């Protein structure tokens, strides 16, 4: 039972850290679509 509780706590901690990391990497739509290196589909 102790191992199960430790595994659940670790899963929650890893999920929170992963969410924070992904949230910090994500760009706002304004920044993401204003780069000059963007691909332009259709002329």
C-alpha positions in Angstrom: 0.0 0.0 0.0 2.9 2.4 0.8 4.4 1.8 -2.6 1.0 2.6 -4.3 0.7 5.9 -2.4 4.3 6.9 -3.3 3.7 6.0 -7.0 0.5 8.1 -7.0 2.3 11.1 -5.4 5.1 10.8 -7.9 2.7 10.6 -10.8 1.0 13.8 -9.6 4.3 15.6 -9.1 5.6 14.6 -12.6 2.3 15.7 -14.2 2.5 19.1 -12.5 6.1 19.7 -13.5 5.3 18.6 -17.1 2.4 21.0 -17.2 4.5 23.8 -16.0 7.3 23.1 -18.5 4.9 22.8 -21.4 3.1 25.9 -20.4 6.4 27.9 -20.4 7.4 26.6 -23.8 4.1 27.4 -25.4 4.0 30.6 -27.5 1.0 32.9 -27.7 -0.8 32.9 -31.1 0.4 36.4 -31.8 4.0 35.4 -31.5 3.6 32.0 -33.3 2.0 33.5 -36.4 4.1 36.6 -36.9 7.5 35.1 -37.6 8.9 35.8 -41.1 10.0 32.2 -41.4 6.4 31.0 -41.5 5.3 28.9 -44.4 2.9 30.6 -46.7 0.4 28.3 -48.4 -1.2 29.5 -51.6 0.2 32.4 -53.5 
